[in-house]
Amino acid sequence: MRVATLVQMIEDHAEQISQRVLRRIYQEPELVELKKLPTAELSDRAQDVLKNLGQYLTTNRRDELARRYERLGEQRFEQSIPLREVVRALQIIKDSMIGFVRDQGIPQSSVEIYAEEELEHHIGRFFDDLICHVICGYERALRAASRPSR
């Protein structure tokens, strides 16, 4: 099984994985403010990443993705969601995605194990980038809000 096949499996099961994400978010006692957002908004955010994972991992439009997630950081600041909750939600999406692949009981030949490890590596780097962009946007909004009014 190749990485592309695993990515396609994630995209095909985006709704199922996003339900897993929502359950985990609502079970985490530390995500107090995030849980106040509409369920549809949280689900849409998770599904966006899940349904477009292949495109996001292979695209040359990194600037567009950076802008989207910097804007998400700004929005979450404006919504008074603590940064740690925003980052934790992204970690939950990543963990749920990887957990889903592992739960599929894919036969573990050396090639399949390698493909799964490659997928985890690519997903890990991708989410590291997303988290950095969210933090940049959040910090920019924080600095703007901290400036004295003229």
Summary of the structure (lengths in Angstrom):
residues: 150
radius of gyration: 16.5
end to end distance: 60.0
largest distance: 65.0
contacts: 432
relative contact order: 0.17
helix: 81%
strand: 0%
